Amino acid sequence: MNYINSTANQKIVHAKKLGQDKKYRHEAGEFLVEGIRWINELIKYCKDAIEAIFILEEEVGRIDWIDGSKCELSDKLFYVPQNLLEKIATTKESQVAIAIAKIKKEKDFEFGNRVLFLDGISDPGNVGTIIRTGVASGFSDIILDKCVDVYNPKVVRSTMGALLHANILEADSAKELIELKKNGYSILIADIKGQNIFEFKQSFDKIVLAIGSEAHGISNKIKKMATHTLSIPMNSRVESLNAGVSAGIIMYQFKR
């Protein structure tokens, strides 16, 4: 059994830094996964990506939640006291376990027929919610342009494990969008001045749905590339919807 009881332990120091520092995360190629449910998803679908799992020492002998994987992961399980788990955690909510996982390496990206393009969304909760909804609704190919780091702990928590099933491409420009348009994708953007999504009857073989931030909406460079502009009808007292809510409504409308 592996025990850690020192705050100076290098694994503890490393895990804490992964939760705090974007640059460090990407240099290390690792990120934090917090909570039993998320870790079970990691064990079920991406066991090879697990570098370490820190578990409260009180859980010794009560390890059923690891779904029978104890033997295979025994060298990666570390039992820690409450104060060390709290040192690693990025949330005040009580955690039983926290894991370190490898970031998926970007390979040659092959897009499907439904692509999501996130344009400058800085709120971690929104990005996590959109990724989760995208995977659920068939938009699992996701491009992020100048968005919050997808491995930010709050984004990771908000995806509730869906991050494992998403194909994520972090971009620094709209060049991927230009290439997709050249290859026959229709570029649809969400904007308050667009056509009512519920009255929009046209169908497409291949689409990119672009969602902008609440503060700034879709950037001008993306608007210029749009083939269609869509909107969600709202009561006149409401100016806009949360980006995560808007994305969910439109994605499921296309799923229909």
Backbone as numpy.savetxt, mean C-alpha at the origin, in Angstrom:
# Nx Ny Nz CAx CAy CAz Cx Cy Cz
14.85 -21.34 21.56 14.00 -20.14 21.56 14.89 -18.90 21.56
14.58 -17.92 20.71 15.38 -16.70 20.61 14.75 -15.59 21.46
15.51 -15.10 22.42 15.04 -14.00 23.26 15.91 -12.76 23.03
15.26 -11.60 23.05 15.98 -10.33 23.02 15.44 -9.49 24.17
16.32 -8.94 24.98 15.84 -8.12 26.10 16.60 -6.80 26.25
17.34 -6.42 25.20 18.13 -5.19 25.27 17.72 -4.21 24.18
17.55 -2.96 24.55 17.21 -1.92 23.56 18.38 -1.64 22.62
19.59 -2.06 23.02 20.76 -1.85 22.18 20.96 -2.96 21.15
20.14 -4.01 21.22 20.26 -5.10 20.26 20.11 -4.56 18.84
20.99 -4.99 17.94 21.02 -4.43 16.59 19.73 -4.71 15.80
19.08 -5.82 16.07 17.82 -6.12 15.38 16.73 -5.15 15.81
16.73 -4.79 17.09 15.75 -3.83 17.60 16.03 -2.44 17.04
17.29 -2.04 17.04 17.68 -0.74 16.50 17.31 -0.65 15.02
17.59 -1.72 14.29 17.29 -1.78 12.85 15.79 -1.68 12.61
15.00 -2.44 13.36 13.54 -2.43 13.18 12.96 -1.05 13.46
13.42 -0.41 14.52 12.92 0.92 14.86 13.21 1.92 13.75
14.41 1.84 13.18 14.79 2.76 12.12 13.98 2.52 10.85
13.64 1.26 10.58 12.79 0.96 9.42 11.44 1.66 9.52
10.93 1.76 10.72 9.63 2.41 10.92 9.68 3.92 10.85
10.88 4.49 10.96 11.01 5.94 11.05 11.57 6.61 9.80
12.36 5.90 9.02 13.20 6.54 8.01 12.97 5.94 6.62
12.37 6.70 5.72 12.09 6.22 4.36 13.37 5.84 3.63
14.37 6.70 3.69 15.62 6.43 2.99 16.25 5.14 3.49
16.25 4.96 4.80 16.83 3.76 5.40 16.06 2.51 4.95
14.72 2.60 4.90 13.90 1.47 4.44 14.32 1.01 3.06
14.46 1.98 2.16 14.74 1.63 0.76 16.19 1.21 0.56
17.09 1.75 1.36 18.48 1.29 1.29 18.60 -0.14 1.81
17.85 -0.45 2.87 17.87 -1.80 3.45 17.03 -2.77 2.63
16.07 -2.24 1.87 15.17 -3.10 1.11 14.20 -3.85 1.99
13.82 -3.23 3.13 12.94 -3.89 4.10 11.94 -2.90 4.68
10.84 -3.43 5.23 9.83 -2.58 5.85 9.19 -3.31 7.03
8.47 -2.56 7.86 7.81 -3.13 9.03 6.40 -3.58 8.70
5.99 -4.70 9.31 4.62 -5.20 9.24 4.14 -5.35 10.68
3.07 -4.64 11.04 2.62 -4.64 12.43 1.25 -5.30 12.56
1.14 -6.19 13.55 -0.15 -6.81 13.85 -0.26 -8.24 13.35
-0.98 -9.05 14.11 -1.12 -10.48 13.83 -1.77 -10.74 12.48
-2.85 -10.02 12.18 -3.57 -10.29 10.92 -2.66 -10.06 9.71
-1.96 -8.95 9.70 -1.07 -8.63 8.58 0.05 -9.67 8.48
0.62 -10.05 9.63 1.73 -11.01 9.62 1.25 -12.37 9.11
0.04 -12.76 9.46 -0.50 -14.01 8.93 -0.62 -13.97 7.41
-1.00 -12.82 6.86 -1.04 -12.67 5.40 0.37 -12.84 4.82
1.33 -12.26 5.50 2.72 -12.35 5.06 3.19 -13.81 5.07
2.86 -14.53 6.13 3.25 -15.94 6.25 2.56 -16.77 5.18
1.30 -16.47 4.93 0.51 -17.26 3.99 0.98 -17.08 2.55
1.28 -15.84 2.16 1.54 -15.56 0.75 3.00 -15.25 0.42
3.76 -14.75 1.39 5.14 -14.32 1.09 6.09 -14.73 2.21
6.06 -15.97 2.59 6.87 -16.44 3.72 8.35 -16.17 3.51
8.80 -16.30 2.27 10.22 -16.10 1.98 10.67 -14.66 2.18
9.71 -13.73 2.23 10.05 -12.33 2.40 10.31 -11.96 3.86
10.00 -12.86 4.78 10.13 -12.56 6.21 11.59 -12.62 6.65
12.03 -11.54 7.28 13.38 -11.48 7.83 13.39 -11.73 9.34
12.35 -11.27 10.02 12.27 -11.46 11.47 10.84 -11.21 11.93
10.45 -11.90 13.02 9.17 -11.62 13.67 9.45 -11.46 15.16
9.08 -10.31 15.70 9.23 -10.03 17.13 7.89 -10.27 17.82
7.90 -11.13 18.84 6.65 -11.54 19.49 6.77 -11.29 20.99
5.68 -10.84 21.60 5.69 -10.65 23.05 6.06 -11.95 23.74
6.92 -11.88 24.75 7.38 -13.09 25.42 6.24 -13.85 26.08
5.15 -13.16 26.41 3.98 -13.83 27.00 3.32 -14.80 26.03
3.64 -14.66 24.74 3.02 -15.51 23.74 3.72 -16.86 23.57
4.80 -17.08 24.32 5.47 -18.38 24.27 4.46 -19.46 24.63
4.35 -20.48 23.78 3.39 -21.56 24.01 2.00 -21.25 23.48
1.80 -20.02 23.00 0.49 -19.67 22.42 0.71 -19.12 21.02
1.32 -19.93 20.19 1.80 -19.47 18.89 0.91 -19.95 17.75
-0.31 -20.40 18.07 -1.20 -20.97 17.04 -1.46 -20.01 15.89
-1.43 -18.73 16.16 -1.75 -17.75 15.11 -0.73 -17.74 13.97
0.40 -18.40 14.16 1.39 -18.45 13.08 1.03 -19.53 12.07
-0.17 -20.12 12.21 -0.70 -21.05 11.21 0.23 -22.23 10.91
0.80 -22.80 11.95 1.61 -24.00 11.76 2.98 -23.75 11.17
3.42 -22.49 11.11 4.70 -22.18 10.46 5.86 -22.04 11.46
5.61 -22.40 12.71 6.63 -22.17 13.73 7.97 -22.84 13.39
7.92 -24.10 12.97 9.16 -24.83 12.70 9.96 -24.18 11.58
9.27 -23.80 10.50 9.96 -23.20 9.36 10.54 -21.83 9.69
9.92 -21.15 10.64 10.33 -19.78 10.95 11.09 -19.68 12.26
11.42 -20.80 12.86 11.97 -20.78 14.22 13.21 -19.90 14.35
14.05 -19.87 13.31 15.27 -19.06 13.41 15.00 -17.58 13.20
13.76 -17.24 12.83 13.40 -15.84 12.59 12.44 -15.29 13.64
12.09 -16.13 14.64 11.19 -15.71 15.71 12.00 -15.21 16.90
11.67 -14.00 17.38 12.37 -13.43 18.51 11.35 -12.97 19.55
11.46 -13.51 20.76 10.55 -13.13 21.84 11.12 -11.94 22.59
10.28 -10.94 22.79 10.74 -9.68 23.40 9.75 -9.24 24.48
10.21 -8.47 25.46 9.30 -7.90 26.45 8.49 -6.74 25.85
7.44 -6.36 26.56 6.53 -5.32 26.09 7.26 -4.02 25.74
8.22 -3.62 26.57 8.88 -2.34 26.34 9.67 -2.33 25.03
10.22 -3.48 24.60 10.96 -3.52 23.35 10.02 -3.51 22.15
8.89 -4.20 22.28 7.93 -4.18 21.17 7.38 -2.77 20.99
7.16 -2.08 22.10 6.68 -0.70 22.03 7.73 0.22 21.42
8.99 -0.09 21.62 10.09 0.71 21.05 10.07 0.62 19.52
9.74 -0.56 19.00 9.70 -0.77 17.55 8.42 -0.21 16.94
7.30 -0.37 17.64 5.98 -0.05 17.09 5.88 1.41 16.66
5.12 1.64 15.59 4.91 3.00 15.08 3.52 3.52 15.45
2.76 2.73 16.21 1.44 3.13 16.65 1.32 2.91 18.14
0.46 3.66 18.80 0.26 3.51 20.24 -0.62 2.32 20.58
-1.29 1.77 19.57 -2.12 0.60 19.79 -1.25 -0.56 20.23
-1.74 -1.34 21.17 -0.98 -2.48 21.68 -0.80 -3.53 20.59
0.44 -3.96 20.39 0.75 -4.98 19.39 1.25 -6.24 20.08
0.93 -7.38 19.49 1.43 -8.66 19.97 2.67 -9.07 19.19
2.72 -8.65 17.91 3.84 -9.05 17.06 4.12 -7.99 16.00
5.39 -7.88 15.62 5.84 -6.98 14.55 6.88 -7.74 13.73
6.79 -7.65 12.42 7.72 -8.36 11.54 8.51 -7.40 10.68
9.65 -7.88 10.21 10.43 -7.20 9.18 10.30 -8.03 7.91
9.95 -7.37 6.80 9.80 -8.08 5.53 10.61 -7.39 4.44
11.00 -8.16 3.45 11.73 -7.61 2.31 10.79 -6.86 1.38
11.25 -5.74 0.85 10.52 -5.02 -0.18 10.66 -5.78 -1.50
9.54 -5.96 -2.20 9.59 -6.64 -3.49 10.45 -5.85 -4.47
11.33 -6.55 -5.17 12.15 -5.88 -6.18 11.34 -5.62 -7.43
11.54 -4.43 -8.00 10.85 -4.10 -9.25 11.48 -4.88 -10.40
10.65 -5.63 -11.09 11.10 -6.35 -12.28 10.51 -5.65 -13.49
10.69 -6.24 -14.67 10.04 -5.67 -15.84 8.54 -5.67 -15.59
7.95 -4.50 -15.61 6.55 -4.35 -15.20 5.62 -4.64 -16.37
4.78 -5.63 -16.22 3.79 -5.96 -17.24 2.41 -5.55 -16.73
1.83 -4.57 -17.39 0.54 -4.05 -16.93 -0.61 -4.90 -17.44
-1.65 -5.01 -16.60 -2.89 -5.64 -17.01 -3.80 -4.61 -17.67
-5.07 -4.93 -17.79 -6.01 -4.04 -18.48 -6.58 -2.94 -17.59
-6.36 -3.03 -16.29 -6.86 -2.03 -15.35 -5.70 -1.52 -14.52
-5.34 -0.26 -14.73 -4.19 0.34 -14.06 -4.64 1.56 -13.26
-4.10 1.70 -12.07 -4.41 2.84 -11.22 -3.19 3.74 -11.15
-3.40 5.04 -11.34 -2.32 6.01 -11.31 -2.62 7.02 -10.20
-1.78 7.06 -9.17 -1.98 7.99 -8.05 -1.05 9.18 -8.22
-1.66 10.34 -8.31 -0.94 11.57 -8.67 -0.79 12.48 -7.45
0.36 12.38 -6.79 0.68 13.31 -5.70 -0.15 13.15 -4.45
-0.59 11.95 -4.11 -1.38 11.75 -2.90 -0.42 11.58 -1.72
-0.51 12.47 -0.77 0.46 12.51 0.33 -0.06 11.91 1.62
-1.36 11.64 1.71 -1.92 11.10 2.95 -1.72 9.59 3.00
-1.00 9.07 3.99 -0.72 7.62 4.05 -1.98 6.77 4.13
-2.96 7.23 4.92 -4.20 6.46 5.06 -4.94 6.33 3.74
-4.95 7.41 2.96 -5.61 7.37 1.65 -4.92 6.42 0.69
-3.58 6.50 0.64 -2.84 5.63 -0.28 -3.05 4.16 0.10
-3.00 3.86 1.40 -3.22 2.49 1.84 -4.62 1.99 1.52
-5.61 2.84 1.74 -7.00 2.48 1.44 -7.19 2.25 -0.05
-6.60 3.11 -0.87 -6.74 2.98 -2.33 -6.09 1.68 -2.82
-4.92 1.35 -2.28 -4.26 0.10 -2.67 -5.15 -1.10 -2.31
-5.69 -1.06 -1.12 -6.56 -2.17 -0.67 -7.79 -2.30 -1.55
-8.43 -1.18 -1.86 -9.62 -1.20 -2.71 -9.26 -1.56 -4.14
-8.10 -1.09 -4.60 -7.66 -1.41 -5.96 -7.48 -2.90 -6.16
-6.83 -3.56 -5.22 -6.63 -5.01 -5.31 -7.98 -5.72 -5.29
-8.89 -5.26 -4.44 -10.21 -5.89 -4.32 -11.06 -5.73 -5.57
-10.85 -4.63 -6.31 -11.73 -4.33 -7.44 -11.08 -4.59 -8.80
-9.88 -5.18 -8.79 -9.24 -5.53 -10.06 -8.26 -4.52 -10.59
-7.93 -3.51 -9.80 -6.92 -2.51 -10.18 -5.66 -2.75 -9.35
-5.04 -3.90 -9.51 -3.89 -4.24 -8.68 -2.56 -3.74 -9.24
-2.55 -3.24 -10.49 -1.37 -2.58 -11.05 -1.45 -1.10 -10.72
-0.54 -0.63 -9.88 -0.66 0.71 -9.32 0.64 1.49 -9.50
0.53 2.66 -10.14 1.67 3.57 -10.32 1.51 4.73 -9.35
2.54 5.04 -8.59 2.51 6.19 -7.68 3.50 7.24 -8.16
3.00 8.43 -8.43 3.84 9.54 -8.89 3.85 10.63 -7.82
5.02 10.79 -7.17 5.19 11.82 -6.12 4.18 11.66 -4.99
3.96 10.42 -4.58 3.07 10.12 -3.46 3.90 9.81 -2.21
3.21 9.65 -1.09 3.86 9.21 0.14 4.48 7.83 -0.11
5.54 7.53 0.61 6.22 6.23 0.47 5.23 5.10 0.75
5.14 4.17 -0.19 4.17 3.08 -0.06 4.52 2.15 1.10
5.79 2.18 1.58 6.18 1.35 2.72 6.21 2.13 4.04
5.66 3.34 4.02 5.40 4.08 5.26 4.52 3.20 6.15
4.83 3.06 7.44 4.06 2.15 8.30 2.55 2.38 8.28
2.11 3.63 8.18 0.68 3.89 8.15 0.06 3.41 6.84
0.78 3.57 5.72 0.29 3.04 4.45 0.18 1.52 4.55
1.23 0.89 5.07 1.26 -0.57 5.19 0.08 -1.06 6.03
-0.15 -0.42 7.17 -1.28 -0.83 8.03 -2.61 -0.67 7.31
-2.76 0.42 6.58 -4.04 0.71 5.92 -4.36 -0.28 4.80
-3.33 -0.88 4.21 -3.59 -1.84 3.13 -4.13 -3.16 3.67
-3.94 -3.42 4.95 -4.43 -4.65 5.59 -4.00 -5.91 4.84
-2.76 -5.92 4.38 -2.22 -7.09 3.70 -2.36 -7.06 2.19
-3.20 -6.16 1.65 -3.41 -6.11 0.20 -2.14 -5.69 -0.54
-1.22 -5.03 0.17 0.04 -4.61 -0.44 0.79 -5.81 -1.04
0.62 -6.98 -0.44 1.29 -8.18 -0.93 0.79 -8.61 -2.30
-0.43 -8.20 -2.64 -1.06 -8.65 -3.88 -1.10 -7.55 -4.95
-0.49 -6.41 -4.64 -0.46 -5.29 -5.59 0.86 -5.26 -6.33
0.81 -4.83 -7.57 2.03 -4.59 -8.35 2.30 -3.09 -8.31
3.28 -2.70 -7.54 3.53 -1.29 -7.26 4.72 -0.79 -8.07
4.52 0.34 -8.75 5.61 1.01 -9.45 5.65 2.45 -8.97
6.74 2.83 -8.32 6.89 4.21 -7.85 7.63 5.00 -8.92
6.99 6.03 -9.46 7.53 6.80 -10.58 7.90 8.21 -10.13
8.77 8.84 -10.91 9.15 10.23 -10.64 8.60 11.18 -11.71
7.92 10.61 -12.68 7.34 11.44 -13.74 6.17 10.67 -14.34
5.54 11.26 -15.33 4.40 10.63 -15.97 4.79 9.83 -17.21
6.07 9.49 -17.34 6.51 8.81 -18.57 5.82 7.47 -18.76
5.52 6.77 -17.64 4.80 5.50 -17.76 3.42 5.70 -18.34
2.78 6.81 -17.96 1.45 7.12 -18.47 1.50 7.40 -19.97
2.53 8.09 -20.40 2.70 8.38 -21.83 2.84 7.08 -22.62
3.63 6.15 -22.09 3.84 4.87 -22.77 2.55 4.06 -22.81
1.80 4.08 -21.71 0.55 3.33 -21.68 -0.45 3.88 -22.70
-0.49 5.20 -22.82 -1.40 5.81 -23.81 -1.00 5.40 -25.22
0.30 5.37 -25.48 0.79 4.95 -26.80 0.39 3.51 -27.10
0.26 2.70 -26.03 -0.06 1.29 -26.19 -1.55 0.98 -26.07
-2.36 2.00 -26.30 -3.80 1.77 -26.43 -4.62 1.90 -25.17
-4.03 2.38 -24.08 -4.80 2.59 -22.86 -5.54 3.93 -22.93
-6.79 3.93 -22.51 -7.52 5.19 -22.34 -7.18 5.74 -20.96
-6.90 7.03 -20.90 -6.53 7.68 -19.63 -7.75 8.39 -19.07
-8.27 7.91 -17.97 -9.44 8.50 -17.34 -9.01 9.20 -16.06
-9.46 10.42 -15.88 -9.11 11.15 -14.66 -10.37 11.51 -13.89
-10.22 11.62 -12.58 -11.32 12.03 -11.72 -11.18 13.52 -11.44
-12.21 14.29 -11.81 -12.17 15.74 -11.62 -13.60 16.24 -11.47
-13.80 17.24 -10.64 -15.14 17.73 -10.34 -15.87 18.27 -11.58
-15.12 18.65 -12.63 -15.72 19.18 -13.85 -16.02 18.09 -14.89
-15.81 16.85 -14.53 -15.98 15.77 -15.49 -17.41 15.29 -15.65
-17.58 14.28 -16.48 -18.89 13.68 -16.75 -19.29 12.77 -15.58
-20.56 12.77 -15.26 -21.11 11.95 -14.19 -20.73 10.47 -14.41
-20.03 9.88 -13.47 -19.56 8.50 -13.61 -20.72 7.52 -13.77
-21.87 7.85 -13.18 -23.00 6.93 -13.22 -23.80 7.04 -14.52
-23.47 8.06 -15.31 -24.12 8.21 -16.62 -23.14 7.88 -17.75
-21.95 7.53 -17.39 -20.90 7.25 -18.37 -21.05 5.81 -18.86
-21.35 5.62 -20.12 -21.69 4.29 -20.65 -20.58 3.65 -21.48
-19.56 4.41 -21.81 -18.53 3.87 -22.70 -17.71 2.78 -22.02
-17.34 1.75 -22.75 -16.50 0.69 -22.20 -15.15 0.68 -22.90
-14.15 0.12 -22.24 -12.78 0.14 -22.75 -12.13 -1.22 -22.54
-11.23 -1.56 -23.43 -10.44 -2.78 -23.23 -9.34 -2.55 -22.20
-8.72 -1.37 -22.27 -7.60 -1.08 -21.36 -7.72 0.36 -20.85
-7.67 0.51 -19.54 -7.79 1.86 -18.97 -6.75 2.12 -17.89
-6.42 3.40 -17.75 -5.68 3.89 -16.60 -6.59 4.89 -15.90
-6.84 4.66 -14.62 -7.64 5.59 -13.83 -6.69 6.41 -12.96
-6.69 7.73 -13.15 -5.80 8.62 -12.40 -6.57 9.34 -11.29
-6.05 9.28 -10.08 -6.65 9.92 -8.92 -5.65 10.91 -8.34
-6.10 12.15 -8.10 -5.23 13.18 -7.53 -5.51 13.41 -6.06
-4.74 14.27 -5.45 -4.90 14.56 -4.02 -6.11 15.45 -3.79
-6.61 15.44 -2.54 -7.73 16.33 -2.21 -7.33 17.80 -2.34
-6.10 18.10 -1.94 -5.66 19.50 -1.92 -5.50 20.09 -3.30
-4.93 19.31 -4.24 -4.58 19.88 -5.55 -5.27 19.19 -6.72
-5.90 18.05 -6.49 -6.55 17.33 -7.58 -5.52 16.79 -8.56
-5.97 16.54 -9.78 -5.08 16.02 -10.82 -4.18 17.14 -11.33
-2.91 16.86 -11.48 -1.97 17.88 -11.97 -2.23 18.18 -13.45
-1.82 19.35 -13.88 -2.06 19.78 -15.26 -1.42 18.85 -16.29
-0.25 18.32 -15.98 0.42 17.43 -16.94 -0.40 16.17 -17.19
-1.10 15.70 -16.15 -1.95 14.50 -16.31 -3.25 14.88 -17.01
-3.80 16.04 -16.70 -5.03 16.49 -17.36 -4.84 16.57 -18.87
-3.67 17.01 -19.30 -3.42 17.15 -20.74 -3.39 15.81 -21.46
-3.13 14.75 -20.73 -3.07 13.41 -21.33 -4.41 12.67 -21.28
-5.37 13.23 -20.55 -6.63 12.51 -20.33 -7.43 12.33 -21.61
-8.02 11.16 -21.75 -8.95 10.91 -22.85 -10.39 11.13 -22.40
-10.65 10.98 -21.09 -11.97 11.23 -20.53 -11.83 11.76 -19.11
-12.74 12.65 -18.73 -12.75 13.20 -17.38 -14.07 12.84 -16.72
-13.99 12.25 -15.52 -15.17 11.74 -14.82 -15.33 12.43 -13.48
-16.58 12.51 -13.03 -16.84 13.10 -11.72 -17.89 12.28 -10.98
-17.94 12.49 -9.66 -18.94 11.83 -8.83 -19.94 12.89 -8.40
-21.23 12.72 -8.69 -22.22 13.73 -8.31 -22.32 13.86 -6.80
-22.43 15.12 -6.33 -22.49 15.36 -4.88 -23.51 16.43 -4.56
-23.97 16.41 -3.35 -24.81 17.47 -2.83 -24.04 18.78 -2.92
-24.71 19.86 -3.23 -24.05 21.15 -3.45 -23.31 21.66 -2.22
-23.65 21.12 -1.05 -22.98 21.58 0.17 -21.59 20.96 0.34
-21.29 19.95 -0.47 -20.00 19.25 -0.36 -19.16 19.56 -1.59
-17.95 20.05 -1.38 -17.09 20.43 -2.50 -16.33 19.24 -3.09
-15.92 18.29 -2.25 -15.13 17.16 -2.75 -15.24 15.99 -1.80
-14.83 14.82 -2.28 -14.79 13.62 -1.47 -13.35 13.26 -1.14
-13.18 12.51 -0.09 -11.88 11.94 0.24 -11.35 11.16 -0.96
-10.05 11.25 -1.21 -9.46 10.59 -2.38 -9.68 9.09 -2.36
-9.59 8.48 -1.18 -9.80 7.05 -1.07 -11.23 6.66 -1.40
-12.17 7.46 -0.94 -13.59 7.19 -1.22 -13.87 7.36 -2.71
-13.38 8.45 -3.29 -13.59 8.71 -4.72 -13.03 7.57 -5.58
-11.81 7.17 -5.27 -11.18 6.09 -6.03 -12.01 4.81 -5.94
-12.49 4.50 -4.75 -13.27 3.28 -4.54 -14.56 3.28 -5.35
-15.27 4.40 -5.34 -16.53 4.51 -6.08 -16.30 4.29 -7.57
-15.29 4.96 -8.12 -15.05 4.87 -9.56 -14.53 3.48 -9.95
-13.63 2.91 -9.16 -13.11 1.59 -9.50 -14.22 0.54 -9.50
-15.12 0.61 -8.53 -16.18 -0.38 -8.49 -17.23 -0.14 -9.56
-17.37 1.10 -9.98 -18.27 1.38 -11.10 -17.75 0.71 -12.38
-16.43 0.73 -12.57 -15.85 0.05 -13.72 -15.86 -1.45 -13.55
-15.78 -1.93 -12.33 -15.88 -3.38 -12.10 -17.25 -3.90 -12.52
-18.29 -3.06 -12.34 -19.65 -3.42 -12.75 -19.74 -3.57 -14.25
